[in-house]
């Protein structure tokens, strides 16, 4: 009887360990995706890929300064 309970507990622990491993893998994958996005955003900022947008923003700022 005790051996049966121990076996059930071991099986339950094994299932839980597999679930935890799966969750860890998902978290790691999501973390890698976030890191890649942050790196990409940093590269865009450094390279100035949004220069036309920046020019437009500067024009708007200059217009608003002139109105004051």
C-alpha positions in Angstrom: 0.0 0.0 0.0 2.8 2.5 0.9 4.7 1.5 -2.2 1.6 2.3 -4.4 1.4 5.8 -2.8 5.1 6.4 -3.3 4.7 5.3 -7.0 1.8 7.7 -7.5 3.7 10.5 -5.8 6.7 9.8 -8.0 4.6 9.8 -11.2 2.9 13.1 -10.1 6.3 14.6 -9.4 7.6 13.6 -12.8 4.6 15.1 -14.6 5.0 18.3 -12.6 8.7 18.5 -13.4 7.9 18.1 -17.1 5.3 20.9 -16.9 7.9 23.1 -15.2 10.5 22.4 -17.8 8.0 23.3 -20.5 7.1 26.6 -18.8 10.8 27.4 -18.4 11.4 26.7 -22.1 8.5 29.0 -23.0 9.8 31.8 -20.8 13.3 31.5 -22.2 11.9 31.7 -25.8 9.8 34.7 -24.9 12.8 36.3 -23.2 14.9 35.8 -26.3 12.2 37.4 -28.5 12.1 40.4 -26.2 15.8 40.8 -26.1 16.0 40.6 -29.9 13.3 43.3 -30.1 15.1 45.5 -27.7 18.4 45.1 -29.7 16.7 45.8 -32.9 15.1 48.9 -31.5 18.4 50.1 -30.2 20.1 49.5 -33.6 17.3 51.5 -35.3 17.8 54.4 -33.0 21.6 54.3 -33.4 21.5 54.1 -37.2 18.8 56.7 -37.5 16.6 54.7 -39.7 13.7 56.9 -38.8 15.4 60.1 -40.0 12.4 61.2 -42.1 10.2 60.9 -39.0 12.7 62.8 -37.0 12.8 65.6 -39.6 9.1 65.8 -39.6 9.1 66.0 -35.8 11.7 68.8 -35.9 9.6 70.7 -38.4 6.6 70.4 -36.1 8.6 71.6 -33.2 10.0 74.5 -35.1 6.5 75.5 -36.2 5.2 75.4 -32.6 8.2 77.4 -31.4 7.5 80.1 -34.0 3.9 80.4 -33.0 4.9 81.2 -29.4 
